[in-house]
Amino acid sequence: MKTNWGAAFQIAAVYVGTVVGAGFATGREIVEFFSRFGLFGLIGVFMAGYILTYMGAKLMRIAAAIDARSYEEMNVHLFGNFLAESSIL
């Protein structure tokens, strides 16, 4: 099996940009928040990174397994037709 590293890097960059940009705002805020707690903050950084990496990989595997071509298809698979097509999500 040949791996397309360029495409994998693009997907990883989009994921990191989305998670960090939308979830953690800026790198400065991450440093200010986690560094306030010293060693526990450092442990928190690693825990958050692991959870985000694990969940992102899990979602990508599910999307590949169902051959999802859009986020709507993924939402239908995860939440069912009623919730995925309603204005709740």
PyMOL Python script that loads the backbone (N, CA, C, O; Angstrom):
from pymol import cmd

cmd.read_pdbstr("""\
ATOM      1  N   MET A   1       0.840  -1.175   0.000  1.00  0.00           N
ATOM      2  CA  MET A   1       0.000   0.000   0.000  1.00  0.00           C
ATOM      3  C   MET A   1       0.888   1.242   0.000  1.00  0.00           C
ATOM      4  O   MET A   1       1.746   1.404   0.868  1.00  0.00           O
ATOM      5  N   LYS A   2       0.676   2.104  -0.969  1.00  0.00           N
ATOM      6  CA  LYS A   2       1.455   3.324  -1.080  1.00  0.00           C
ATOM      7  C   LYS A   2       0.714   4.460  -0.379  1.00  0.00           C
ATOM      8  O   LYS A   2      -0.487   4.644  -0.576  1.00  0.00           O
ATOM      9  N   THR A   3       1.432   5.207   0.427  1.00  0.00           N
ATOM     10  CA  THR A   3       0.837   6.312   1.177  1.00  0.00           C
ATOM     11  C   THR A   3       1.140   7.625   0.477  1.00  0.00           C
ATOM     12  O   THR A   3       2.278   7.884   0.086  1.00  0.00           O
ATOM     13  N   ASN A   4       0.118   8.447   0.323  1.00  0.00           N
ATOM     14  CA  ASN A   4       0.284   9.774  -0.253  1.00  0.00           C
ATOM     15  C   ASN A   4       0.531  10.746   0.901  1.00  0.00           C
ATOM     16  O   ASN A   4      -0.413  11.259   1.503  1.00  0.00           O
ATOM     17  N   TRP A   5       1.804  10.995   1.205  1.00  0.00           N
ATOM     18  CA  TRP A   5       2.167  11.816   2.361  1.00  0.00           C
ATOM     19  C   TRP A   5       1.731  13.264   2.187  1.00  0.00           C
ATOM     20  O   TRP A   5       1.420  13.930   3.174  1.00  0.00           O
ATOM     21  N   GLY A   6       1.702  13.762   0.964  1.00  0.00           N
ATOM     22  CA  GLY A   6       1.272  15.143   0.728  1.00  0.00           C
ATOM     23  C   GLY A   6      -0.181  15.341   1.118  1.00  0.00           C
ATOM     24  O   GLY A   6      -0.525  16.324   1.773  1.00  0.00           O
ATOM     25  N   ALA A   7      -1.042  14.398   0.710  1.00  0.00           N
ATOM     26  CA  ALA A   7      -2.463  14.478   1.063  1.00  0.00           C
ATOM     27  C   ALA A   7      -2.668  14.285   2.558  1.00  0.00           C
ATOM     28  O   ALA A   7      -3.507  14.952   3.164  1.00  0.00           O
ATOM     29  N   ALA A   8      -1.906  13.379   3.152  1.00  0.00           N
ATOM     30  CA  ALA A   8      -2.011  13.153   4.595  1.00  0.00           C
ATOM     31  C   ALA A   8      -1.608  14.404   5.366  1.00  0.00           C
ATOM     32  O   ALA A   8      -2.239  14.754   6.363  1.00  0.00           O
ATOM     33  N   PHE A   9      -0.567  15.069   4.909  1.00  0.00           N
ATOM     34  CA  PHE A   9      -0.135  16.302   5.572  1.00  0.00           C
ATOM     35  C   PHE A   9      -1.186  17.397   5.436  1.00  0.00           C
ATOM     36  O   PHE A   9      -1.433  18.135   6.390  1.00  0.00           O
ATOM     37  N   GLN A  10      -1.805  17.512   4.268  1.00  0.00           N
ATOM     38  CA  GLN A  10      -2.860  18.511   4.069  1.00  0.00           C
ATOM     39  C   GLN A  10      -4.026  18.271   5.023  1.00  0.00           C
ATOM     40  O   GLN A  10      -4.534  19.208   5.639  1.00  0.00           O
ATOM     41  N   ILE A  11      -4.443  17.030   5.140  1.00  0.00           N
ATOM     42  CA  ILE A  11      -5.555  16.705   6.041  1.00  0.00           C
ATOM     43  C   ILE A  11      -5.171  17.009   7.483  1.00  0.00           C
ATOM     44  O   ILE A  11      -5.967  17.573   8.233  1.00  0.00           O
ATOM     45  N   ALA A  12      -3.963  16.642   7.871  1.00  0.00           N
ATOM     46  CA  ALA A  12      -3.501  16.912   9.232  1.00  0.00           C
ATOM     47  C   ALA A  12      -3.435  18.409   9.500  1.00  0.00           C
ATOM     48  O   ALA A  12      -3.814  18.860  10.581  1.00  0.00           O
ATOM     49  N   ALA A  13      -2.959  19.185   8.531  1.00  0.00           N
ATOM     50  CA  ALA A  13      -2.854  20.633   8.704  1.00  0.00           C
ATOM     51  C   ALA A  13      -4.238  21.278   8.841  1.00  0.00           C
ATOM     52  O   ALA A  13      -4.424  22.182   9.656  1.00  0.00           O
ATOM     53  N   VAL A  14      -5.194  20.818   8.055  1.00  0.00           N
ATOM     54  CA  VAL A  14      -6.554  21.341   8.162  1.00  0.00           C
ATOM     55  C   VAL A  14      -7.150  20.993   9.520  1.00  0.00           C
ATOM     56  O   VAL A  14      -7.796  21.834  10.146  1.00  0.00           O
ATOM     57  N   TYR A  15      -6.942  19.770   9.979  1.00  0.00           N
ATOM     58  CA  TYR A  15      -7.472  19.353  11.278  1.00  0.00           C
ATOM     59  C   TYR A  15      -6.862  20.177  12.408  1.00  0.00           C
ATOM     60  O   TYR A  15      -7.583  20.685  13.266  1.00  0.00           O
ATOM     61  N   VAL A  16      -5.556  20.310  12.411  1.00  0.00           N
ATOM     62  CA  VAL A  16      -4.889  21.072  13.463  1.00  0.00           C
ATOM     63  C   VAL A  16      -5.327  22.532  13.416  1.00  0.00           C
ATOM     64  O   VAL A  16      -5.587  23.136  14.456  1.00  0.00           O
ATOM     65  N   GLY A  17      -5.407  23.094  12.226  1.00  0.00           N
ATOM     66  CA  GLY A  17      -5.853  24.487  12.097  1.00  0.00           C
ATOM     67  C   GLY A  17      -7.266  24.688  12.601  1.00  0.00           C
ATOM     68  O   GLY A  17      -7.571  25.703  13.227  1.00  0.00           O
ATOM     69  N   THR A  18      -8.122  23.728  12.332  1.00  0.00           N
ATOM     70  CA  THR A  18      -9.505  23.825  12.786  1.00  0.00           C
ATOM     71  C   THR A  18      -9.605  23.676  14.291  1.00  0.00           C
ATOM     72  O   THR A  18     -10.271  24.475  14.950  1.00  0.00           O
ATOM     73  N   VAL A  19      -8.958  22.673  14.838  1.00  0.00           N
ATOM     74  CA  VAL A  19      -9.042  22.424  16.280  1.00  0.00           C
ATOM     75  C   VAL A  19      -8.382  23.547  17.066  1.00  0.00           C
ATOM     76  O   VAL A  19      -8.968  24.068  18.015  1.00  0.00           O
ATOM     77  N   VAL A  20      -7.181  23.918  16.685  1.00  0.00           N
ATOM     78  CA  VAL A  20      -6.470  24.962  17.418  1.00  0.00           C
ATOM     79  C   VAL A  20      -7.128  26.320  17.171  1.00  0.00           C
ATOM     80  O   VAL A  20      -7.314  27.100  18.105  1.00  0.00           O
ATOM     81  N   GLY A  21      -7.474  26.598  15.928  1.00  0.00           N
ATOM     82  CA  GLY A  21      -8.075  27.887  15.593  1.00  0.00           C
ATOM     83  C   GLY A  21      -9.451  28.086  16.198  1.00  0.00           C
ATOM     84  O   GLY A  21      -9.750  29.156  16.727  1.00  0.00           O
ATOM     85  N   ALA A  22     -10.287  27.068  16.126  1.00  0.00           N
ATOM     86  CA  ALA A  22     -11.654  27.208  16.631  1.00  0.00           C
ATOM     87  C   ALA A  22     -11.773  26.832  18.096  1.00  0.00           C
ATOM     88  O   ALA A  22     -12.575  27.416  18.825  1.00  0.00           O
ATOM     89  N   GLY A  23     -10.990  25.870  18.530  1.00  0.00           N
ATOM     90  CA  GLY A  23     -11.142  25.377  19.890  1.00  0.00           C
ATOM     91  C   GLY A  23     -10.268  26.074  20.916  1.00  0.00           C
ATOM     92  O   GLY A  23     -10.714  26.337  22.033  1.00  0.00           O
ATOM     93  N   PHE A  24      -9.044  26.372  20.556  1.00  0.00           N
ATOM     94  CA  PHE A  24      -8.112  26.958  21.519  1.00  0.00           C
ATOM     95  C   PHE A  24      -7.717  28.382  21.168  1.00  0.00           C
ATOM     96  O   PHE A  24      -6.890  28.977  21.859  1.00  0.00           O
ATOM     97  N   ALA A  25      -8.281  28.932  20.126  1.00  0.00           N
ATOM     98  CA  ALA A  25      -8.024  30.308  19.690  1.00  0.00           C
ATOM     99  C   ALA A  25      -6.563  30.507  19.283  1.00  0.00           C
ATOM    100  O   ALA A  25      -6.197  30.131  18.169  1.00  0.00           O
ATOM    101  N   THR A  26      -5.741  31.064  20.114  1.00  0.00           N
ATOM    102  CA  THR A  26      -4.365  31.356  19.711  1.00  0.00           C
ATOM    103  C   THR A  26      -3.374  30.583  20.571  1.00  0.00           C
ATOM    104  O   THR A  26      -3.706  30.118  21.662  1.00  0.00           O
ATOM    105  N   GLY A  27      -2.182  30.457  20.074  1.00  0.00           N
ATOM    106  CA  GLY A  27      -1.135  29.792  20.841  1.00  0.00           C
ATOM    107  C   GLY A  27      -0.826  30.516  22.138  1.00  0.00           C
ATOM    108  O   GLY A  27      -0.483  29.888  23.140  1.00  0.00           O
ATOM    109  N   ARG A  28      -0.947  31.824  22.122  1.00  0.00           N
ATOM    110  CA  ARG A  28      -0.680  32.607  23.342  1.00  0.00           C
ATOM    111  C   ARG A  28      -1.667  32.248  24.444  1.00  0.00           C
ATOM    112  O   ARG A  28      -1.280  32.120  25.606  1.00  0.00           O
ATOM    113  N   GLU A  29      -2.917  32.086  24.096  1.00  0.00           N
ATOM    114  CA  GLU A  29      -3.921  31.722  25.097  1.00  0.00           C
ATOM    115  C   GLU A  29      -3.656  30.330  25.671  1.00  0.00           C
ATOM    116  O   GLU A  29      -3.873  30.089  26.858  1.00  0.00           O
ATOM    117  N   ILE A  30      -3.189  29.423  24.824  1.00  0.00           N
ATOM    118  CA  ILE A  30      -2.854  28.081  25.303  1.00  0.00           C
ATOM    119  C   ILE A  30      -1.737  28.171  26.341  1.00  0.00           C
ATOM    120  O   ILE A  30      -1.822  27.575  27.415  1.00  0.00           O
ATOM    121  N   VAL A  31      -0.703  28.917  26.007  1.00  0.00           N
ATOM    122  CA  VAL A  31       0.433  29.046  26.925  1.00  0.00           C
ATOM    123  C   VAL A  31      -0.009  29.708  28.226  1.00  0.00           C
ATOM    124  O   VAL A  31       0.366  29.255  29.307  1.00  0.00           O
ATOM    125  N   GLU A  32      -0.802  30.775  28.132  1.00  0.00           N
ATOM    126  CA  GLU A  32      -1.238  31.467  29.348  1.00  0.00           C
ATOM    127  C   GLU A  32      -2.131  30.573  30.206  1.00  0.00           C
ATOM    128  O   GLU A  32      -2.020  30.578  31.432  1.00  0.00           O
ATOM    129  N   PHE A  33      -2.997  29.823  29.581  1.00  0.00           N
ATOM    130  CA  PHE A  33      -3.898  28.981  30.360  1.00  0.00           C
ATOM    131  C   PHE A  33      -3.162  27.818  31.012  1.00  0.00           C
ATOM    132  O   PHE A  33      -3.262  27.622  32.223  1.00  0.00           O
ATOM    133  N   PHE A  34      -2.431  27.054  30.230  1.00  0.00           N
ATOM    134  CA  PHE A  34      -1.803  25.846  30.758  1.00  0.00           C
ATOM    135  C   PHE A  34      -0.589  26.148  31.632  1.00  0.00           C
ATOM    136  O   PHE A  34      -0.333  25.421  32.592  1.00  0.00           O
ATOM    137  N   SER A  35       0.164  27.201  31.322  1.00  0.00           N
ATOM    138  CA  SER A  35       1.356  27.489  32.122  1.00  0.00           C
ATOM    139  C   SER A  35       1.000  27.993  33.520  1.00  0.00           C
ATOM    140  O   SER A  35       1.824  27.917  34.431  1.00  0.00           O
ATOM    141  N   ARG A  36      -0.191  28.495  33.693  1.00  0.00           N
ATOM    142  CA  ARG A  36      -0.643  28.962  35.003  1.00  0.00           C
ATOM    143  C   ARG A  36      -0.649  27.832  36.028  1.00  0.00           C
ATOM    144  O   ARG A  36      -0.519  28.081  37.227  1.00  0.00           O
ATOM    145  N   PHE A  37      -0.800  26.593  35.564  1.00  0.00           N
ATOM    146  CA  PHE A  37      -0.931  25.452  36.459  1.00  0.00           C
ATOM    147  C   PHE A  37       0.357  24.635  36.598  1.00  0.00           C
ATOM    148  O   PHE A  37       0.341  23.550  37.179  1.00  0.00           O
ATOM    149  N   GLY A  38       1.455  25.143  36.074  1.00  0.00           N
ATOM    150  CA  GLY A  38       2.761  24.496  36.245  1.00  0.00           C
ATOM    151  C   GLY A  38       2.815  23.094  35.653  1.00  0.00           C
ATOM    152  O   GLY A  38       2.450  22.891  34.495  1.00  0.00           O
ATOM    153  N   LEU A  39       3.266  22.134  36.439  1.00  0.00           N
ATOM    154  CA  LEU A  39       3.421  20.760  35.973  1.00  0.00           C
ATOM    155  C   LEU A  39       2.069  20.157  35.585  1.00  0.00           C
ATOM    156  O   LEU A  39       1.974  19.420  34.604  1.00  0.00           O
ATOM    157  N   PHE A  40       1.039  20.468  36.348  1.00  0.00           N
ATOM    158  CA  PHE A  40      -0.292  19.953  36.000  1.00  0.00           C
ATOM    159  C   PHE A  40      -0.773  20.526  34.659  1.00  0.00           C
ATOM    160  O   PHE A  40      -1.476  19.855  33.903  1.00  0.00           O
ATOM    161  N   GLY A  41      -0.390  21.758  34.381  1.00  0.00           N
ATOM    162  CA  GLY A  41      -0.722  22.366  33.097  1.00  0.00           C
ATOM    163  C   GLY A  41      -0.029  21.658  31.943  1.00  0.00           C
ATOM    164  O   GLY A  41      -0.626  21.448  30.888  1.00  0.00           O
ATOM    165  N   LEU A  42       1.220  21.295  32.145  1.00  0.00           N
ATOM    166  CA  LEU A  42       1.966  20.558  31.120  1.00  0.00           C
ATOM    167  C   LEU A  42       1.315  19.196  30.873  1.00  0.00           C
ATOM    168  O   LEU A  42       1.170  18.762  29.730  1.00  0.00           O
ATOM    169  N   ILE A  43       0.930  18.538  31.952  1.00  0.00           N
ATOM    170  CA  ILE A  43       0.219  17.261  31.816  1.00  0.00           C
ATOM    171  C   ILE A  43      -1.093  17.479  31.070  1.00  0.00           C
ATOM    172  O   ILE A  43      -1.485  16.654  30.245  1.00  0.00           O
ATOM    173  N   GLY A  44      -1.773  18.593  31.358  1.00  0.00           N
ATOM    174  CA  GLY A  44      -3.017  18.930  30.664  1.00  0.00           C
ATOM    175  C   GLY A  44      -2.814  19.148  29.169  1.00  0.00           C
ATOM    176  O   GLY A  44      -3.653  18.745  28.364  1.00  0.00           O
ATOM    177  N   VAL A  45      -1.701  19.786  28.795  1.00  0.00           N
ATOM    178  CA  VAL A  45      -1.392  19.990  27.375  1.00  0.00           C
ATOM    179  C   VAL A  45      -1.263  18.643  26.674  1.00  0.00           C
ATOM    180  O   VAL A  45      -1.822  18.434  25.597  1.00  0.00           O
ATOM    181  N   PHE A  46      -0.517  17.730  27.301  1.00  0.00           N
ATOM    182  CA  PHE A  46      -0.329  16.419  26.691  1.00  0.00           C
ATOM    183  C   PHE A  46      -1.632  15.622  26.639  1.00  0.00           C
ATOM    184  O   PHE A  46      -1.897  14.925  25.659  1.00  0.00           O
ATOM    185  N   MET A  47      -2.427  15.723  27.672  1.00  0.00           N
ATOM    186  CA  MET A  47      -3.717  15.017  27.679  1.00  0.00           C
ATOM    187  C   MET A  47      -4.644  15.567  26.591  1.00  0.00           C
ATOM    188  O   MET A  47      -5.271  14.798  25.862  1.00  0.00           O
ATOM    189  N   ALA A  48      -4.730  16.891  26.482  1.00  0.00           N
ATOM    190  CA  ALA A  48      -5.572  17.506  25.457  1.00  0.00           C
ATOM    191  C   ALA A  48      -5.084  17.123  24.067  1.00  0.00           C
ATOM    192  O   ALA A  48      -5.886  16.803  23.189  1.00  0.00           O
ATOM    193  N   GLY A  49      -3.774  17.156  23.866  1.00  0.00           N
ATOM    194  CA  GLY A  49      -3.217  16.767  22.568  1.00  0.00           C
ATOM    195  C   GLY A  49      -3.519  15.331  22.222  1.00  0.00           C
ATOM    196  O   GLY A  49      -3.866  15.020  21.082  1.00  0.00           O
ATOM    197  N   TYR A  50      -3.388  14.441  23.210  1.00  0.00           N
ATOM    198  CA  TYR A  50      -3.672  13.029  22.968  1.00  0.00           C
ATOM    199  C   TYR A  50      -5.149  12.814  22.637  1.00  0.00           C
ATOM    200  O   TYR A  50      -5.475  12.096  21.692  1.00  0.00           O
ATOM    201  N   ILE A  51      -6.030  13.426  23.403  1.00  0.00           N
ATOM    202  CA  ILE A  51      -7.473  13.251  23.175  1.00  0.00           C
ATOM    203  C   ILE A  51      -7.864  13.780  21.807  1.00  0.00           C
ATOM    204  O   ILE A  51      -8.609  13.122  21.082  1.00  0.00           O
ATOM    205  N   LEU A  52      -7.371  14.965  21.441  1.00  0.00           N
ATOM    206  CA  LEU A  52      -7.709  15.536  20.135  1.00  0.00           C
ATOM    207  C   LEU A  52      -7.153  14.694  18.992  1.00  0.00           C
ATOM    208  O   LEU A  52      -7.813  14.521  17.968  1.00  0.00           O
ATOM    209  N   THR A  53      -5.947  14.174  19.165  1.00  0.00           N
ATOM    210  CA  THR A  53      -5.355  13.315  18.141  1.00  0.00           C
ATOM    211  C   THR A  53      -6.131  12.014  18.013  1.00  0.00           C
ATOM    212  O   THR A  53      -6.455  11.586  16.905  1.00  0.00           O
ATOM    213  N   TYR A  54      -6.430  11.387  19.145  1.00  0.00           N
ATOM    214  CA  TYR A  54      -7.152  10.112  19.135  1.00  0.00           C
ATOM    215  C   TYR A  54      -8.541  10.270  18.512  1.00  0.00           C
ATOM    216  O   TYR A  54      -8.928   9.490  17.641  1.00  0.00           O
ATOM    217  N   MET A  55      -9.281  11.274  18.958  1.00  0.00           N
ATOM    218  CA  MET A  55     -10.646  11.455  18.443  1.00  0.00           C
ATOM    219  C   MET A  55     -10.642  11.852  16.968  1.00  0.00           C
ATOM    220  O   MET A  55     -11.499  11.410  16.203  1.00  0.00           O
ATOM    221  N   GLY A  56      -9.695  12.672  16.573  1.00  0.00           N
ATOM    222  CA  GLY A  56      -9.595  13.045  15.162  1.00  0.00           C
ATOM    223  C   GLY A  56      -9.303  11.847  14.277  1.00  0.00           C
ATOM    224  O   GLY A  56      -9.904  11.691  13.214  1.00  0.00           O
ATOM    225  N   ALA A  57      -8.371  10.995  14.717  1.00  0.00           N
ATOM    226  CA  ALA A  57      -8.051   9.790  13.949  1.00  0.00           C
ATOM    227  C   ALA A  57      -9.239   8.842  13.902  1.00  0.00           C
ATOM    228  O   ALA A  57      -9.511   8.229  12.870  1.00  0.00           O
ATOM    229  N   LYS A  58      -9.949   8.723  15.023  1.00  0.00           N
ATOM    230  CA  LYS A  58     -11.119   7.847  15.076  1.00  0.00           C
ATOM    231  C   LYS A  58     -12.196   8.326  14.096  1.00  0.00           C
ATOM    232  O   LYS A  58     -12.777   7.518  13.371  1.00  0.00           O
ATOM    233  N   LEU A  59     -12.462   9.633  14.072  1.00  0.00           N
ATOM    234  CA  LEU A  59     -13.460  10.178  13.154  1.00  0.00           C
ATOM    235  C   LEU A  59     -13.038  10.004  11.696  1.00  0.00           C
ATOM    236  O   LEU A  59     -13.870   9.730  10.831  1.00  0.00           O
ATOM    237  N   MET A  60     -11.737  10.166  11.431  1.00  0.00           N
ATOM    238  CA  MET A  60     -11.254   9.970  10.052  1.00  0.00           C
ATOM    239  C   MET A  60     -11.412   8.517   9.618  1.00  0.00           C
ATOM    240  O   MET A  60     -11.752   8.246   8.466  1.00  0.00           O
ATOM    241  N   ARG A  61     -11.170   7.595  10.522  1.00  0.00           N
ATOM    242  CA  ARG A  61     -11.337   6.173  10.180  1.00  0.00           C
ATOM    243  C   ARG A  61     -12.801   5.835   9.917  1.00  0.00           C
ATOM    244  O   ARG A  61     -13.115   5.087   8.992  1.00  0.00           O
ATOM    245  N   ILE A  62     -13.685   6.387  10.729  1.00  0.00           N
ATOM    246  CA  ILE A  62     -15.115   6.157  10.503  1.00  0.00           C
ATOM    247  C   ILE A  62     -15.529   6.739   9.163  1.00  0.00           C
ATOM    248  O   ILE A  62     -16.254   6.093   8.406  1.00  0.00           O
ATOM    249  N   ALA A  63     -15.078   7.953   8.861  1.00  0.00           N
ATOM    250  CA  ALA A  63     -15.418   8.589   7.580  1.00  0.00           C
ATOM    251  C   ALA A  63     -14.904   7.766   6.404  1.00  0.00           C
ATOM    252  O   ALA A  63     -15.595   7.628   5.394  1.00  0.00           O
ATOM    253  N   ALA A  64     -13.706   7.223   6.527  1.00  0.00           N
ATOM    254  CA  ALA A  64     -13.156   6.393   5.445  1.00  0.00           C
ATOM    255  C   ALA A  64     -13.924   5.080   5.324  1.00  0.00           C
ATOM    256  O   ALA A  64     -14.157   4.597   4.216  1.00  0.00           O
ATOM    257  N   ALA A  65     -14.313   4.507   6.448  1.00  0.00           N
ATOM    258  CA  ALA A  65     -15.024   3.222   6.423  1.00  0.00           C
ATOM    259  C   ALA A  65     -16.397   3.341   5.768  1.00  0.00           C
ATOM    260  O   ALA A  65     -16.836   2.426   5.072  1.00  0.00           O
ATOM    261  N   ILE A  66     -17.072   4.463   5.989  1.00  0.00           N
ATOM    262  CA  ILE A  66     -18.411   4.632   5.377  1.00  0.00           C
ATOM    263  C   ILE A  66     -18.325   5.353   4.047  1.00  0.00           C
ATOM    264  O   ILE A  66     -19.344   5.600   3.403  1.00  0.00           O
ATOM    265  N   ASP A  67     -17.109   5.692   3.631  1.00  0.00           N
ATOM    266  CA  ASP A  67     -16.854   6.387   2.365  1.00  0.00           C
ATOM    267  C   ASP A  67     -17.625   7.704   2.294  1.00  0.00           C
ATOM    268  O   ASP A  67     -18.252   8.017   1.282  1.00  0.00           O
ATOM    269  N   ALA A  68     -17.568   8.465   3.382  1.00  0.00           N
ATOM    270  CA  ALA A  68     -18.272   9.746   3.457  1.00  0.00           C
ATOM    271  C   ALA A  68     -17.608  10.760   2.535  1.00  0.00           C
ATOM    272  O   ALA A  68     -16.384  10.897   2.524  1.00  0.00           O
ATOM    273  N   ARG A  69     -18.411  11.456   1.779  1.00  0.00           N
ATOM    274  CA  ARG A  69     -17.916  12.488   0.866  1.00  0.00           C
ATOM    275  C   ARG A  69     -18.190  13.895   1.375  1.00  0.00           C
ATOM    276  O   ARG A  69     -17.745  14.871   0.771  1.00  0.00           O
ATOM    277  N   SER A  70     -18.918  14.008   2.481  1.00  0.00           N
ATOM    278  CA  SER A  70     -19.204  15.317   3.060  1.00  0.00           C
ATOM    279  C   SER A  70     -19.452  15.164   4.555  1.00  0.00           C
ATOM    280  O   SER A  70     -19.652  14.056   5.052  1.00  0.00           O
ATOM    281  N   TYR A  71     -19.436  16.275   5.254  1.00  0.00           N
ATOM    282  CA  TYR A  71     -19.699  16.216   6.683  1.00  0.00           C
ATOM    283  C   TYR A  71     -21.149  15.858   6.961  1.00  0.00           C
ATOM    284  O   TYR A  71     -21.462  15.323   8.025  1.00  0.00           O
ATOM    285  N   GLU A  72     -22.059  16.154   5.995  1.00  0.00           N
ATOM    286  CA  GLU A  72     -23.462  15.767   6.171  1.00  0.00           C
ATOM    287  C   GLU A  72     -23.610  14.252   6.240  1.00  0.00           C
ATOM    288  O   GLU A  72     -24.366  13.739   7.065  1.00  0.00           O
ATOM    289  N   GLU A  73     -22.899  13.538   5.387  1.00  0.00           N
ATOM    290  CA  GLU A  73     -22.951  12.076   5.402  1.00  0.00           C
ATOM    291  C   GLU A  73     -22.420  11.540   6.736  1.00  0.00           C
ATOM    292  O   GLU A  73     -22.958  10.576   7.282  1.00  0.00           O
ATOM    293  N   MET A  74     -21.387  12.157   7.243  1.00  0.00           N
ATOM    294  CA  MET A  74     -20.828  11.742   8.526  1.00  0.00           C
ATOM    295  C   MET A  74     -21.823  12.005   9.655  1.00  0.00           C
ATOM    296  O   MET A  74     -21.993  11.169  10.542  1.00  0.00           O
ATOM    297  N   ASN A  75     -22.478  13.161   9.624  1.00  0.00           N
ATOM    298  CA  ASN A  75     -23.477  13.474  10.649  1.00  0.00           C
ATOM    299  C   ASN A  75     -24.644  12.495  10.610  1.00  0.00           C
ATOM    300  O   ASN A  75     -25.132  12.079  11.660  1.00  0.00           O
ATOM    301  N   VAL A  76     -25.096  12.123   9.424  1.00  0.00           N
ATOM    302  CA  VAL A  76     -26.187  11.150   9.317  1.00  0.00           C
ATOM    303  C   VAL A  76     -25.749   9.815   9.898  1.00  0.00           C
ATOM    304  O   VAL A  76     -26.513   9.167  10.614  1.00  0.00           O
ATOM    305  N   HIS A  77     -24.542   9.407   9.598  1.00  0.00           N
ATOM    306  CA  HIS A  77     -24.044   8.140  10.127  1.00  0.00           C
ATOM    307  C   HIS A  77     -23.946   8.169  11.654  1.00  0.00           C
ATOM    308  O   HIS A  77     -24.334   7.207  12.317  1.00  0.00           O
ATOM    309  N   LEU A  78     -23.436   9.256  12.207  1.00  0.00           N
ATOM    310  CA  LEU A  78     -23.228   9.348  13.649  1.00  0.00           C
ATOM    311  C   LEU A  78     -24.515   9.603  14.433  1.00  0.00           C
ATOM    312  O   LEU A  78     -24.700   9.042  15.513  1.00  0.00           O
ATOM    313  N   PHE A  79     -25.407  10.446  13.900  1.00  0.00           N
ATOM    314  CA  PHE A  79     -26.546  10.914  14.676  1.00  0.00           C
ATOM    315  C   PHE A  79     -27.904  10.481  14.144  1.00  0.00           C
ATOM    316  O   PHE A  79     -28.923  10.709  14.795  1.00  0.00           O
ATOM    317  N   GLY A  80     -27.931   9.854  12.961  1.00  0.00           N
ATOM    318  CA  GLY A  80     -29.200   9.456  12.372  1.00  0.00           C
ATOM    319  C   GLY A  80     -29.812  10.587  11.553  1.00  0.00           C
ATOM    320  O   GLY A  80     -29.397  11.742  11.648  1.00  0.00           O
ATOM    321  N   ASN A  81     -30.804  10.229  10.752  1.00  0.00           N
ATOM    322  CA  ASN A  81     -31.424  11.205   9.845  1.00  0.00           C
ATOM    323  C   ASN A  81     -32.092  12.351  10.578  1.00  0.00           C
ATOM    324  O   ASN A  81     -31.938  13.510  10.192  1.00  0.00           O
ATOM    325  N   PHE A  82     -32.832  12.041  11.631  1.00  0.00           N
ATOM    326  CA  PHE A  82     -33.601  13.086  12.297  1.00  0.00           C
ATOM    327  C   PHE A  82     -32.709  14.183  12.867  1.00  0.00           C
ATOM    328  O   PHE A  82     -32.930  15.364  12.600  1.00  0.00           O
ATOM    329  N   LEU A  83     -31.709  13.802  13.645  1.00  0.00           N
ATOM    330  CA  LEU A  83     -30.831  14.822  14.247  1.00  0.00           C
ATOM    331  C   LEU A  83     -29.898  15.453  13.233  1.00  0.00           C
ATOM    332  O   LEU A  83     -29.620  16.649  13.324  1.00  0.00           O
ATOM    333  N   ALA A  84     -29.408  14.691  12.274  1.00  0.00           N
ATOM    334  CA  ALA A  84     -28.461  15.228  11.309  1.00  0.00           C
ATOM    335  C   ALA A  84     -29.119  16.237  10.380  1.00  0.00           C
ATOM    336  O   ALA A  84     -28.458  17.168   9.921  1.00  0.00           O
ATOM    337  N   GLU A  85     -30.387  16.074  10.098  1.00  0.00           N
ATOM    338  CA  GLU A  85     -31.065  16.970   9.173  1.00  0.00           C
ATOM    339  C   GLU A  85     -31.860  18.064   9.869  1.00  0.00           C
ATOM    340  O   GLU A  85     -32.427  18.930   9.202  1.00  0.00           O
ATOM    341  N   SER A  86     -31.913  18.042  11.183  1.00  0.00           N
ATOM    342  CA  SER A  86     -32.623  19.087  11.905  1.00  0.00           C
ATOM    343  C   SER A  86     -31.693  20.263  12.173  1.00  0.00           C
ATOM    344  O   SER A  86     -30.492  20.189  11.911  1.00  0.00           O
ATOM    345  N   SER A  87     -32.235  21.309  12.679  1.00  0.00           N
ATOM    346  CA  SER A  87     -31.430  22.490  12.976  1.00  0.00           C
ATOM    347  C   SER A  87     -30.737  22.393  14.321  1.00  0.00           C
ATOM    348  O   SER A  87     -30.070  23.337  14.745  1.00  0.00           O
ATOM    349  N   ILE A  88     -30.887  21.256  14.999  1.00  0.00           N
ATOM    350  CA  ILE A  88     -30.264  21.069  16.308  1.00  0.00           C
ATOM    351  C   ILE A  88     -28.749  21.018  16.178  1.00  0.00           C
ATOM    352  O   ILE A  88     -28.040  21.636  16.973  1.00  0.00           O
ATOM    353  N   LEU A  89     -28.241  20.284  15.179  1.00  0.00           N
ATOM    354  CA  LEU A  89     -26.799  20.149  15.027  1.00  0.00           C
ATOM    355  C   LEU A  89     -26.246  21.221  14.159  1.00  0.00           C
ATOM    356  O   LEU A  89     -25.039  21.261  13.921  1.00  0.00           O
TER     357      LEU A  89
END
""", "prot")
cmd.dss("prot")
cmd.show_as("cartoon", "prot")
cmd.util.cbc("prot")
cmd.orient("prot")
